[in-house]
């Protein structure tokens, strides 16, 4: 049986990405497909950045704590990334947008 939480995460991520793309379409008065690839790539990067542990933001927070308290945090933490449904949704959106973009502009290649 499929986990309902994964379906909700997939749909919510897809709606957010589509909403951002639609907002850019309205804001810049361009075609929906024109910025879909860029929105997909940015979504992948943002989801990766906020889903990983031990990255820049974690090290920055450790340095702030050390500066305020004088207590050094454990620095042996490695950066780990656990891909989520949201990450795979962003990848799927990007792949579909590339295919749609290539099909739309096939006469220009």
Buried (B, 14 or more C-beta within 10 A) or exposed (E): EEEEEBEEBBEEBBEBBBEBBBEBBEEEEEEBBBBBBEBBBBBBEEBBEEBBEBBEEBBEEBEEEEEEEEEEBEEEEEEEEEEBBBBBBBBBBBEEBBEBBEEBEEEEE
